[in-house]
Amino acid sequence: MRLNPDQAHGMVGEHHAVFHPTHREGNDTPIAMQVSMSLPMSLEDIEAVLWLAAIGGMTLDEQELGDDEYAHEIVLETFLHEGSNRVYLARQEIADLDPGTEEHALLLAVRQRVQDLYGRPGVPAQRRELAGVSRS
């Protein structure tokens, strides 16, 4: 099987995904190399990535982010397209959301989707310390 050189391959946890990176769409310049990296991501980081996709107009139904395979692809594509700085800013925006708003309701749905895809997040160290919870 011959790989399409304009496709990107990646892993989200244990889930392999293939997608077409935005920078290669309609790009006829010759491919000179492949770039690979492994990035540490928390479930909150993934939540921010999928939240960016959702506020950008993607839905959580089975045709889009509700489809597991497609959701893994979107995590990779959105992270690559938006960049880690935008994901960082999205996490700050998420932290500032007011409960009871439409955006907060969307966040709760995205959070549930992340849990369905990748499991439950642990309690971050900062929150454990504030709550007086130990890891032992």
N, C-alpha and C positions, 0 to 999 in steps of 0.2 A: 504494500500500500504506500503510495506516494503522499507525503504531507503537503498541504497547501502552505506555501511559504508566507502567505499573508495572514495565516491563522496563528493565534497565540495559544499556548498550552499552559495550564497552571493547576495548582492544587489549593483548595480551601480546606484546611484540615486534612481529612482523608479522602476528599472528594475531588476527582479530576474534572477539569472543565476546559473546553475549547471555545474560543471566541475570536472575533475579528476586531483587532484594536483600531480605535478611531483614527490614529495617525496613518494607518495603511489604507483607509478607504479612499479609492480613486487615486491612489499614489502609485505612479508608474516608475518611480526611481528604483534602481536595482537594490536588492537587499544585500548588504555587505556583511552582516553578522547577526547572531542571535544574542540576546541579553537575558541573563537569568539572575534571580536573586531570591532569597528566602527572607520573608518579613515577619517579625513577631506581631501578632494581632490578638487583642483581647476580644471577648464577645461584645463588649461595648464599642470597640472599633468597628466590628462587623455591623452592629446595630446602626452606627452612624453612616456607614456606607449604604446600607439598604434604606435608611431614612432619606439620604440624599436622592436615591433612585425614586423613592415613593413621592417625595415633594416635587420631584422633577416630572411627575405624571405617570409613573409606572403604578400598576395596580397590584394588589395582593391576591388576585384571583388566579385560578389554575392556568390561565393562558400566559401569565407573566410571572410575578414573583411567587405565586402559589405553586408553580412547577419547580420541583427540587433542582433538577438539572439546570434549568434556565436561571434559577436564583444563584447557583454557584457561579455560573458564567457572569452574571451581573455583578456579583461581589468583586470579581477580578477586573472586569471591564470598567466598572465605576471607580474602583480604587485607582486604576491606571489613569483613567481619564481625568478624574477630579484631583488626584494627588493627595499625599499624606497631610499636607498643610490644610487642605479643605476638609479632610476627615477630622482633623484636630479641631478646627473651627466648628464643624457640625456637632461634635461632642459638647462644646461649650454652649452652642445654641440649644441643644437638647436639655442640658442642665438648667437652662433659663426658662424652659417652657412652663406655662402656667397650667396646673391641672384644670380639667373641665373645658379646655379649649378644643377646637377641632384638630389642631396640630398635635395636641397631647394625646387625643384619642388615636390618631394615626400612629404616633410613637408607640403606644401600647400594643397596637396590632403588629407593628414591625418587630417589637420586642418579642412578642409571642412567636412570630415567624422565625426569628433568630433562634429562639429556644427550640422550636420544632426541628430546625435544620441542624443545629450544632450543640444542643444541650443547654443546661442552666449555667449561668455564670457563678463563679465563686464570689464571695464577698471581698471586694478589694481591700488591701491592707489598711488604707486610710480609713475606710468605713468601719473595719473591725476594731481599730484602735479607738475611734470615736464612740463606738457602741460598747467597748470594753469586752469584746469577744476575742478569745485566744484560739489559735489553730490547733492546739493539742486536744 
